[in-house]
Amino acid sequence: MDEQTRIELEAAAFRSLLEHLGKRTDVQNIDMMNLTGFCRNCLSRWYQEAAEARGIAMDKDSAREAIYGMPYAEWRDTYQLEADASTKAAFEKAFAENVGTKAE
């Protein structure tokens, strides 16, 4: 497979992932982090880092909107639920293991 085709396939798979996550607003970020070690916020950070690596200025809010399909505050207010204590504790552990720091 040539490099351009690989890039196009990866981009298509990423767009499908974003479309899937856009439909699965019932899936909470904290649950994604606990199960997979990444969440929508991680995707937005990676997106921002990729843009900046290519000399494209992008702030956190713009990156999150690209991933969430709407401003993050709107998504949070519409879809985010309060996690229980055990889910929060699992998140602290998962975050430290996958990101390497304590969650903010």
Secondary structure, 3 states (H helix, E strand, C coil): CCHHHHHHHHHHHHHHHHHHHHHCCCCCHHHHHHHHCCCHHHHHHHHHHHHHHCCCCCCHHHHHHHHHCCCHHHHHHHHCCCCCHHHHHHHHHHHHHHHCCCCC
